[in-house]
Amino acid sequence: MTDGYLVRHPHRGGKGGRPFLPAFDDPALVEGRTIYTSTVREVDEAGDILKSGHHNPKIGRVVTKGRWKGFPIFMLTLEERKTCPRSCREWRACFGNNMHLADRWRHGPELEKYLVHEVVRLQSEHPDGFAIRLHVLGDFYSVDYVLTWHALMATCAALHVFGFTAHIDPDQRITQKIAEIRRAFPTRWWVRFSGAVMETMASEVVEMPEQASPGFIVCPQQTGKVLACASCALCWHSNKSIAFLRH
């Protein structure tokens, strides 16, 4: 029943569509995990861990413009905070606080094994190209995980990736490895550094469009200029930094 489902997945979103901010001593913040622990799933429960963008109207199913036109879009969702650096500027305000129904895949070696299998299959099914959004929730949780993506980029020529990471410390190995993939595959790897003070390949979160940093482009989807990522292409077309409205 719907009521029973909501009991198991309590929605603690803010009033009037505003983002929900947990208390500073909320266990989710202190322990570094999602609020909605019952939504964390083991990968062996899944048919696929890479879900079609069709399930997320803000992302979309197939790219309709730009150099990736015709590519189907897939998404990977991990557990917010559990896989993220505590230095993330959105640690408390993560939009995952409002996503009480999202399935989050448990991270680790099993996830990486399934991931390799699925990307190789997608390479076979879509040899002309496909795109993966990393990560709807969560982040790169280890160097080994980043190296898995580097290996997939090197072996699967149809694989294209866009997304964001809160790993912005240039002295950290995980940040360095993410940047290495960008240098090796500049037309296929579009992972921006969230919160970094850079005019290119960065992103930030603002309350209102006029608060965007100089030179940053405000996300066209959030301002109603396009329907979805699939019909925008900004994230993988321009290296200019992007501002997103808090949601």
N, C-alpha and C positions, 0 to 999 in steps of 0.2 A: 504494500500500500504506500501511497505517497507520503502520508504522515510518518509511517515507520521509517521510510527512507530518509526523511529529513531529521528524524531523531538520531539516526546513525551518522548523518552527515550534517551536523548543525551549522547553519549559515550565520556567521557573525559579522556580516558586511555592515558598512556604515549606513546611516539613514539617508534617504533621498539619493541613493546611488553614490554617496561619498565613500572614499576608501576607508576601510576599517583599520584603526590603529590599535594594536594590542597594548595593554599596560606594559610598562618597562620591565616589570617583574613577571610577565606572562611566561609560563613554562616553555612555550614555543620559542620565545626569544632567548631565554636563559639556556635552554638545552640545545638550541640550534636545530629546529625541525619545523615541519608544517604544523599548522593548527589542527588540520583535519587528518589525523593519523590513520583513520580507517580507510582513507583513499589511497594509501601507499600499497601498491600491489607487487607481488613477486613476478618476475618475467615469465616463469613457467606457467602462469595463469593466463598469459596473453596469446591471442592468435598472432597478432603483430604488435610490436612496440612502436613502430613508426606509423602514425595514423595519418590518414588523408586530411589535407587542409580543408576538405569539404565539411569537416566537423567543426570548423571554426570560421564563421563568416567574416571575421576581421582579417583572416589570412587568405582564404580562398583555395579552390581546388586546382586550378591550372593557370599558369602565367599567361596573360593576354597581351603583353606589350614588352618591348625591349629585347635585349640579346638572349634572354631566356624564354622567349615566347613559345608556348606550346609545352613547356615542362610541367609535369604534375608536381604538386607540392605535398610534402609529407612533414610531420611534426614529431618532435621528441619532447616529452614532458617528464622531468625528474622531480625530486622532492626539494622544494624551496628551503633555503637556509641549511638543510642537512648537507647539500652539495655545494653551497656557496661560501665564499670567503667572508669572514665576519667584518671585514673592512668595507663590504658593500654599503653604499650610501642609502640603499633602500631596504636595509636589513629589517627595520621595523615596519616600513610602509609598503612592503612587497605586495604587488597586486594579487599574488596568490592568496592573500588574506580574504579576498572576495570570491575565490574560485573553489567553492565547497564541493562541487560535483566533479572536478577534474581528477582523472586517474593519474597518479604519479608512480613511475616505475622505480623500484628499489635499485640503487646504483651498486656497482661492484663488478667483479669478474664475470658473473653470469650475464649481466646486462651487456657487457662488451662482447661476449660470445654470440648472443642473439643478434646484437647490432651488426656484427660482421656478416652473419648469415643473411640478414634482411637486406643490407646494402648490396651485397653481391647478387642477390635475387633481383633487386630493383635495377641493377646494372644490366642484367639480362633482359628484363621486361621493358626497359626504357633506354635502349642504347643511344638514342639521340639526345638524352639529357633528362635529369630530374633534379628537383631542389628539396633540401631538407632545412627546416627551421629549427635552429638550436638557440636556446632551449626555451619552450613556452614558459616553463618554470624550471628553476635549478640552474646549474652552471657546471663548468669543467671541474671535476672533483679530485683529480689526481693527474700527475704527469703521465702515468701509463694510459689513462683514458685519452689524454690529448694525443699521445703517440698512436693510439688505435685509430683516431681520426686522420692523422697524418698518413698512416699506412693505407687507409681506405682511399684517401685522395690520390695517392700515388698509383694505386692498382685499379681504381674504378674511374675511368675517364668521363663517364656520364654524370658523376656525382658533383653537385653544386650545393654550396652551403651558405646560409645567411643567418645571422643572429647576433647575440651580444654576450659579453662576459664582464664580470666585475673584477676580474684579475687585471689590475692596472699597474702593479708595482713592477717596474722594469728590472729590479734586482731579484725577483722571484723566478725560479726555473719554469714554473707552469706558465707564467706570462710570456717568458721568452719563447717557449715552445709553440704557444698559440701564434705569436708573431712570426715565427719561422714558417708556419704553414701559409700565412698570408704572403710572405715573400716568395715562397715556392710556387703558389697557385694564385696569383693576383686577380685572375678573372673568374675564378671558381670558388674562392674562399672569402666571404664577406662577413667576418665576425668583428663587430665594433667593440671598442673598449668603453664600457659604461662608466661615466664619471671622470674620465681622463680629460685633462685640460689640453686638448689638441684640436686643431682646425680641420683635421681629416681623420676618418675612421674612428670617431668617438661618438658617444651619445650622452644625453643628459635627460633628467626628468624635471619638468617645471610645472608650476600651478596654472599659469596662463601663457598664451603664445608670446605676449610681449616681454616675458621674462627670459626668453631664449637668449643664449650667449651670442655675441656678435659672430656672424658667419655661419651659425647653425641654422639648418632648415627645419621648420616645424613639420612633424609627420603629416602628410596630406590626408591620410586616412582618418586621422583624428579630427581634422578640421573640415571634413565633409567634402573634400575635393575629389576623392576617389572612394570606391566602395570597399576595397580590400588591398592587401599587399599585392595580390595577384594582378591587379589592374593599375598598380602604381610603379613598382620596379625601382623606386628610389634607393632602397637598401642595398641593391646589388648593381646599381647603375652609376651612382655617383659616390666618390669617396669623401664628399663633404659631410661634416658631422651633423647629426640629427638630434633635435629636441623632441621629447615625447611629453604629452600632457599626463599628469598623474591620474591614474585610474585604478 
